[in-house]
């Protein structure tokens, strides 16, 4: 459900729909008085600065400082809550849990209901796909927080509905939410770093599972299926998010640094080339 910027007319996700939150070529217009009067955008409230001490007596009396960071967090939470495209349950952990369950439902229910998959196999698929998505989004979050932004995962209404209805279909395409990054406008480099953090998490997960793959094949069938699917899902999820189109991570990485984009794609392709013959050999 992309949003169109009023200045550059490009499409963006809910977190980057405002000119101040993406690398808008006309974002200077945003700061003009005329434009700001015409459009009301949320900005975090600035706490009134108070002196650290008052010398009304011979002894210094400390004032209680207003917690600016807490005020900004409460403001951003109100912004997310009032966004009609989002559903917020007040706590990010609850939103993440609901997203996990939606993905688990979407990937597992059809196979169990139709009898095409055993319960163990369906559980292995669900437990492989849901964490790959959740950890991907958390990668975006913590990278943005490292650069001083307010970031949290939120559920997107239409995407959540799509993910739910995928449970009744024999294939799965779904993403119930995304990481919302708020604060000062990111630079092109910061936008690229925020974006590449997600695929980097998937690459790390795929590499770890690939290293334990030979051991997993000699263990219980459930664990072997889980590791096998985890490798494949993390590689595919990483490659998909590196596509340089629309609001996908790859578009922002491509805009920031094409050498880094080609390097990231090359590393994922190398993992895929290592995984496929290895998987076929162990399965034979």
Secondary structure as GFF3:
##gff-version 3
##sequence-region A 1 284
A	DSSP	beta_strand	3	4	.	.	.	ID=ss1
A	DSSP	beta_strand	11	12	.	.	.	ID=ss2
A	DSSP	three_ten_helix	14	16	.	.	.	ID=ss3
A	DSSP	three_ten_helix	19	21	.	.	.	ID=ss4
A	DSSP	three_ten_helix	27	31	.	.	.	ID=ss5
A	DSSP	alpha_helix	33	38	.	.	.	ID=ss6
A	DSSP	beta_strand	53	54	.	.	.	ID=ss7
A	DSSP	beta_strand	61	62	.	.	.	ID=ss8
A	DSSP	alpha_helix	68	82	.	.	.	ID=ss9
A	DSSP	beta_strand	86	87	.	.	.	ID=ss10
A	DSSP	alpha_helix	92	114	.	.	.	ID=ss11
A	DSSP	alpha_helix	119	146	.	.	.	ID=ss12
A	DSSP	beta_strand	150	156	.	.	.	ID=ss13
A	DSSP	alpha_helix	157	165	.	.	.	ID=ss14
A	DSSP	three_ten_helix	166	168	.	.	.	ID=ss15
A	DSSP	beta_strand	177	182	.	.	.	ID=ss16
A	DSSP	alpha_helix	188	217	.	.	.	ID=ss17
A	DSSP	alpha_helix	221	241	.	.	.	ID=ss18
A	DSSP	alpha_helix	249	256	.	.	.	ID=ss19
A	DSSP	alpha_helix	258	283	.	.	.	ID=ss20
###
